[in-house]
Amino acid sequence: MENKDYISSIRKFIAPEFVFGVNSTLFLGRYCKSLDLNKVLIVTDNTLKNTKNMNAVIQSLISESIQFEVFSDITPNPKDIEVMKGAAFFINTKCDSIVAYGGGSVIDAAKGIGIVSTNNQEIVTFEGVDKIELPMPPFICIPTTAGSSADVSQFCIINKVSEKVKIAIISKSLVPDVSLIDPVNLISMPAFLTACTGIDALVHAFEAYVSTGSSYVTDVHALTAVKLITENLIDSITNPDDIERRSLLMMGSLQAGLAFSNASLGCVHALAHSLGGYFDLPHGECNALLLEAVVDYNFSSASKRYSKLAETIGLDVIKKSDEYTKKILLEFLADFRNKAGVRGTLKERGVKDSDIPVLSSKAIHDPCNATNPRIPTISDIENLYRRSL
């Protein structure tokens, strides 16, 4: 988008209160007390439930005499049935608020639980934009990955099991009351999870920057995110205990989240939602495998923007042709994901050419397509999947 377009366009920007820094998790009890909460539902997963960091969450609540229950029946790519089960648990245990402790799947599930607990309808009925009538209960997030940025976003992605498709729920009602963003929670992340979530954050920044809904404000966050993620992801994988690198990566994820939550996303996410919903593949991995094809497809429609992204990464593209810039940017992205450990193709994940029609029929309806710099046809989407096989 050119300067004159920014000046003539109206944009809004929504972000939660957040506390960023080492040991910010310990502020949980204090925030619960200031919000006058009596009994919180901690939403997490069965891996995180018994960790040392989870104990810190619980001790912070105990220190302020806050009662709590724990719901941990959440799986990657959270399912509608898990959300409904969690909402029933919330109501039956008479909780009045929700604390999400986990990555994007846990946080999205917690958002779904909050929606259903106050609106008393099936979670799938809220698919789309601004379909939530009644506000969620008080909601606090503690992210444990540097990638999804669900803790600062207006998005909630839930897998509709009956149709093997992910649905997007978009509303400012989903923005939490506060997010406690603590790099300490990243230390125990496995290398592949660090890679997938980190590239997910990079895709957030890329798609927000080339989005037709971008603005001066989102651009600042997106470009900062690109620099932080590309400079710190690989070192965070190879040196997982380096809290400084983890902190910089988490800041990159936060910046990307602030960008995409307000500028929206694009075709990478549209295709990834369909792919992840159908094959139950990790979301960040899907994004990583699709990014190069979509950048190639979009480049001619947003060449100045992609050139700026390449320049921000540190590639020598100033005064270079678009053709050259696209070539070295695609080479960088392929090399970057390989170094991160996300190698191979969709075919190696079990995707066949015969799956492409059904994947495309779902992806074409994803709302993320609306702000892609090039509006795709069903044929375009089929070709993007095919290029990524």
Buried (B, 14 or more C-beta within 10 A) or exposed (E): BEEEEBEEEEEEBEBBEBBBBEEBBBBBBBBBBEBEBEBBBBBBBEBBBEBEBBEBBBEBBEEBEBBBBBBBBBBBBBBBBBBBBBBBBBBEBEBBBBBBBBBBBBBBBBBBBBBBBBBEBEBBEBBEEEBBEEBBBBBBBBBBBBBBBBBBBBBBBBBBBEEBBBBBBBBEBBBBBBBBBBBBBBBBBEEBBBBBBBBBBBBBBBBBBBBBBBBEBBBEBBBBBBBBBBBBBBBBBEEBEBBEBBBBBBBBBBBBBBBBBBBBBBBBBBBBBBBBBBBBBBBBBBBBBBBBBBBBBBBEBBBEBBBBBBBBBEBEBEEBEBEEBBBBBBEBBEEBBEBBBBEEEBEEBEBEEEBBEEBBBBBBEBBBBBBBBBEBEEEBBBBBBEBBB
